[in-house]
Structures are given as structure tokens and as C-alpha cells.
């Protein structure tokens, strides 16, 4: 068998063919699909409905807030969150809660589930949607801070696939 340059191999067989020849397997050669859409939302007036005192492991919390596309812009929807406390600042766990989110927007809904650290940073999987977001899949990250007075805020960055 004659020696074949890497450039010729990639040109002839594409990345998947080259990956197979190089022993990487098809899964390693397939990158995540390019984002169909990336956008951000801002949460405001986030209010915790739940334990008024410090939350304990196992407590349920519910949060509701208003959604905007830009700061001080018109409201475009509502966010609803439910969660279970997994750790607190007093524990060594950095994982604070597991949460489910519902983003009720003017043009449809997006649902997601994921975890949040005790610093309020979360990573979520989009589990579905309706209206404009019917069949939605992808991920989003959040930086959130809710309180009992309704003065909490959040930033959500979505990547739809």
C-alpha cells in the first residue's frame, strides 16, 4: 500500500472517512451541530417562594420572575423555576440545587432542567418547547440571584441546535 498524505486523505474521504482510517471512530469525528440560534434573556423581579429562613438540604424552592430581551426593555414573558436544595454554603458541596425552568415567552415556551452552584451559576439542557420553540433542543447557562423581596436578577444564554 502506498503512502497517502494527510491532505489527500482528508480531501478524498472527508473528516469521517479520515477519522475511521486514523482509528478515531465516527463519534469522535462528528462535532456538535452548529447552533441554529443563540440569544440571551434577562430575568428581573425574581422572587423566591419557599423557606423564608436559610434553606436546608432537601427543601423545595419556587421562583418567579419577569423576562426581558434587554435591560429596562419591555417585558416579553415570565420565568418559573422549581428546585430542590442539594447543598448550602455550610456544606462542602458546591452544587446548590437541581432545577426545572419554564420560560413563558410571547412567541412560545422553552423548558429546561439542570443544576446550579452555590454561586448561582447553572448549566441546563433544553427539554422542549412550544410555539416558535416547538421541538427546541440545545443548552443554556444562567447566572442568577433570587431573593424573597422580588429584587433578584438573572442572565440566561441559550444555544438552540
N, C-alpha and C positions, 0 to 999 in steps of 0.2 A: 504494500500500500504506500502510495507516495505521500509526502508531507504536504499538508494544506495549511496555508496561512490563516491566522485568526480572522483577518478581514474577509477573505474569501468564504470562510465557513459562515460568518455572520451574514454576509451578503446572500449566500446561496440558501441557507436554511432558516434564516430569521433567528431571533433570540431563543425561542422554544427549542428549535432543532439544535442549535449550538449548545444549549444547556443540557440536552439529552446526551450529546456526544461527550460533553465535558463531565458527565456524571452528576449533574446537579438535580435532575428530576424536574418535572413540569411545574410543580408547586413553587419551587424556588425561582423559576424563571418568570412566573406571572406576577407582575406588580399589581397593587391595588388599582382599581379603575380610577381614571381621572375624575375629580369632583365635577358633578353636574351643576352644583351651585354651592357657593359659600356666602354666608351672611351672618350678621350679628343682630342681637336684640338686647335691649337694656331693660332690666326689671327695676321697678320703683315701688315704694309703699309696701314692701314685703313685711307681712305681719305673721308672727308665729302664733298659732292656736294650739295650745298644748300646755305642758307643765310650766307654771309661772316661775318656779324656783329652778335651780340647776337641774338639768336633765340627767337621768340615770340610765345606765345601760339597760336596754330593753324598752325604754319609753317610746311611745309613738308621738310624732310631731306632724303638724299640718301647717303649711304656709300658703298664703295667697298674696298676689301682687299684680301690679299693672305693668303691661309691656309697651315699650316704645321702640321705634327704629333708631331715633337719635335723641340725645339728651334734651329734655324740655320740649320734645316734639309731641304731636298728638298721640293719644293712647290708641294702640292698634289691637289690643287684646288683653287677656288675663293669663297669668301662670298660676297653676295649682300644683302643690307638692305634698306628697306624703312620704314619711320616712320612719325608720326605726334607728334609734341611737345604738351604735356599736361600741363606742368608746368616748371618753371625756378627757378633758385636759388633765385630770388627776390620774388617768391611767397611762400606761406606756404606749397604748395604741395610737397610731396617727390616723387611723381610719375612724371617722366620727359617725358616719351614718350610711345606710343604704336607702336610696330614694327612688320614687317614681314621679315623673313630671308630666303634666298636661299643659301644653301651650295652646290656648284657645285664641286663634287669630281671626281677623276679619275675613280672610280668604281660606280658612280651613284650620285643622288641628294637627299638632305633632305630639306624639307620646315618646317617652324615653325612660330608661332605667339605668342606674349606675351608683357609684359611691362618691362620697365627699370626705375630704380630710378635715382634721380639726382646724385647719387654716381657711376652710371654706372653698377649697379648690376641688372640682369634681370632673370626672370623666364618665361620659354616658353613651349608651347605644340607643339609636333611634329605633323604636319598636313598631312604629306605624304612623299613619296619618289619614286625614280626610280632606275633601275639597281639593285645593291646589296641591296639597301634600299627600294625596292618596297614593298608597304604595311606597311612601318615603322609607328610605333606609340610609344609614350613614352613622355619623357620630356627632357629638358636640361636647364642648368643655364649658365649664362655668366657674366663675369666681363670685361667691355670694356671701352676703351678710344680712341675715334677717333678725328682727327683734320683736318684742311684744308690743311696742308702741306704734308699729307700722312705718317706721323710718328706714327699713332695710333696703339694700340695693343689690343688684346682680348684673353680671355681664355674661351673655351666652354667645358662643361662637359655633355655628352649625356648618358641617360639611356633608352635603347630600350627595349620594352616589347613585 
